[in-house]
Amino acid sequence: MSRHQHVISSLFVIAVVANVLAHASVAPSRAAESGALQVERLRCEYLNDPAGIGETTPRLSWIVTSNERNQRQVAYRILVASSIEKLAHDEGDLWDSGQVESNKTVNILYAGKPLPSRQHCFWKVMAWDADGQPSAWSTPARWSMGLLDSGDWQAQWISFRDDSPLEGTQQKMVLPPARYYRKSVTAKREIRRATVYASALGIYELEINGRRVGESRFTPGWCDYAKRCFYNTYDVTEMIGEGDNAIGAIVADGWYAGYVGYGLLVGYGPNRCGRYMYGKTPALLVQLEIEYADGSRETIVTDPSWKVTSGPITEADMLMGEVHDARLEMPGWSTAGYDDSQWSGAIRAEENGSLKAQFIDKSGPREVELGFRKPPRMQAYPGVPIVPIEEIRPVGISEPEPGVFIFDLGQNFSGVVRLKVRGPAGTEVRIRHGEMLHPDGRLMTENLRKARATDTYILRGDPDGEVWTPRFTYHGFQFVELTGYPGKPALDAVTGVVIHSDTPLVSSFECSDEMVNRLFRNVVWTQRANFLEIPTDCPQRDERLGWMGDAQIYVRTASFNADVAAFFTKWLEDVEEAQLPEGPYPDYAPYPMQHGKPNRAFATAWMDAGVICPYVIYRAYGDRRILDRRWESMERFMQYRRRVSPDFLGVALGNGWGDWLSLNETTPVEYVDMIYFAYSSKLMAEMAEALGKKEAAEKYRGWFDSIAKAYAAKYIDAEGRLTVQTQSAHALALYVGLVPEGLRQAFADRLAEMIRQNDVRMATGFLGTKHLLPVLSAYGHNDLAGRLLQSRRFPSWGYEIENGATTIWERWNSFTKDEGFMNPSMNSFSHYSFGAVWEWMFTNLAGIDHAAPGFDQIVIKPNPQTAGSNPEHPAIDWVNAQYDSIRGKIASRWRREADRFVLEVIIPANTRATVFIPAESAAAITESGRPLEEVREVRVLGAESGRVRVSVGCGKYRFVSSQ
């Protein structure tokens, strides 16, 4: 459910409750009279008021807030009712938890009556504070159940009659039109509730009576259609009325039948055509259920009584773009009374028959079925919708050639443009998209490879002007080229529409170095551009795959930037679904084509994402269910790792990506593999403990110890030096903890020495860069880490920014002043991997981190650089950062003044924090103007390394220390 839909549904619930309470003859709850807590932000399965979920024991969460310090929840009560009226009367006919003594507010499993298909659930929560006083009831929230059993589906998969041959080769592109479906519906009497369940093999949009249903794009999402297919649920009660109605759908190829990844580039797929990875002909499934006011019901389903035709969308492909011929538009096509007599009858999808083809990829040719195959399982969509998030206005126009107009939107992002145009019928306006410009001002598209990334609009000739936005494609771009535009376009002829998965941003960051502020914004924009259904590697070229190595590097940064719990919950199902029979996880998920040689379609550090990502999500959100459901899969992976490494040494497994895109240094793949074997073992031990699996925890701790011994024997020489002399080799081993304790400081010092010998420049790739700055800071080289962060010299984040970057580049040398653009065959300018530095910025510079899963215990430990330590740029001397965690708002705001250090923190209710304040002793610190010893809410824990440790509960605190 999008933000907009959530607001509407929430207002509806509030209005109904208010009306019920106004007419109910019941005494007010005692909870309304007292209590220091307020219960807010109720969520089910990490979503706001989700419709049609498939989880029969959903996870319920909320936050508590308080204006008092040290407040916490000591008990809660959950009521779940089958109607809003019952809930308003405090009747939990589905579940009344009673007063449960617990401080839990996160991922509490529903434990009421079994929830059948279609069940509507309304719920609220009361919490008791530290003084035993109850809060008022929360504002009600709701969820509904989807169709849980296959027998609930009466709808048939329908399609159009597809007699076309299997066309398309690596040299010949094929781009079929979208299909329009419609059905007239007569509602016989007053409607109480109307619900639509819809899916497609392909992607679809629904309309009812001329209005679009929902805001989501590219529904129902991407999965392995041979194993399951998602469906979506919509409450359409307000869209259907008594009498004549019509329901319509537009269906395009999407991931199912369209171009996917680099299939066309390398000649994968049937006939090496790069498309039809799952099937040839899209299909539609719709079930509209109407509940009348008198209690009777009616179900309208897709079947051969529906009509189908092609229309104005003559091409629709997610990679290649969309063509819309407005002369072919069909006004009112989804309204009652529309004349569809010229439309064809739909057919049952299986009537198109079997279609065998030779599928080509690195595993060699094999025969596949491209005809309709009914998905073995229908699953309620578990992720977050893809929606338009915001709009961007151009900042300038240029005309590098006559009639070629290039708009600069000032920001690289994922989405489309809305075109505004007036001209004669038949005028063809072509819209091309690119991330960069050539030095002569031309649009750079070479790095898009085979992705055409071009949309075309053919005018109908409306004298009042025309406005068009593509529906079934998206692009990664900052610059837009218009050709064929009638006349000279105004600046508002183009508007950027930002589209991505609806993962709300939850953090903010600002400091004294504006370049670092721009870096934060670049990281966020890169994440937004690539979190579209799955965590993609890049949004612009012919790839857009869920590369696992990139994801495991970045996942913790992602969790600090945005609410990604539901997003990763969904993708981790894709990861397990793609797991290879032998146990390893492939390089990306979903996995539509095998890109590696047989038994080599994976790589060390990439496959370890199957362990690392669940662990990070568990730590960020305190969700043990993530671990429990992935455990068997993770164990199969670890058993594979153990089989191929009987002596606990690293192995050059699969595709040897290694420390990808490092500069002038190569860390052996066997070395990297040993690091990640150890790291996955370490995380498995911790996750086993969390799940109460003591024997498994012991096993994996034993594995880690054995790897550490083998590592020392193989890679540490007699003088105690590492035999692999690269920056990444040192950073990775120190981060994972493989270096013997007595040698760790020496290893860190050697790492710092290598960086200085390299003119204070990084040489690390994807893997090493993530761990480099955290290791330097942990071992006394924080000032050096700060210099690397603030550097404007190549290679650095600052160098990119000074050369116009508004997102994170794929390579350190994607563009240099000396050599220009790097080889366009692999040169994305929106690639989040190197943006993983944000994790260090947040946990080290701002100092915000968790000490326990789900931020139950918080650490505030800012680690500023020494004043004057950076000869190139002033060291950062203030930071303002905030994070809206799953338990509420956390803030760290510090500034260094002439003779004192000021640290302001905000800690959410129901948590505790350990705060580290730069000072020699507690006597040098005040809190809100009072000596620490006089502040009863602050407990001094001790002092170490120039910092005083204090423990605080929730509230706002202002610490000032003399230096």
PyMOL commands that set and color helices and strands:
alter all, ss='L'
color gray80, all
select helices_A, chain A and resi 3-23+30-33+84-88+150-152+237-239+254-257+263-266+326-328+349-352+446-448+491-493+514-530+548-561+565-578+609-621+624-644+669-690+694-715+727-736+741-757+766-778+782-790+797-802+824-826+832-846+853-855+922-924+932-934
alter helices_A, ss='H'
color red, helices_A
select strands_A, chain A and resi 38-44+59-65+75-81+95-96+100-101+108-109+120-128+141-144+158-159+179-187+191-201+203-208+211-212+229-235+243-252+269-270+283-292+297-301+307-310+313-317+321-325+344-345+347-348+356-360+366-369+378-380+386-392+396-401+404-421+428-434+436-437+443-444+454-458+466-468+475-483+494-501+507-511+815-816+820-821+848-850+857-860+878-885+888-896+900-907+912-918+925-927+930-931+938-944+947-952+955-962
alter strands_A, ss='S'
color yellow, strands_A
deselect
rebuild
show_as cartoon
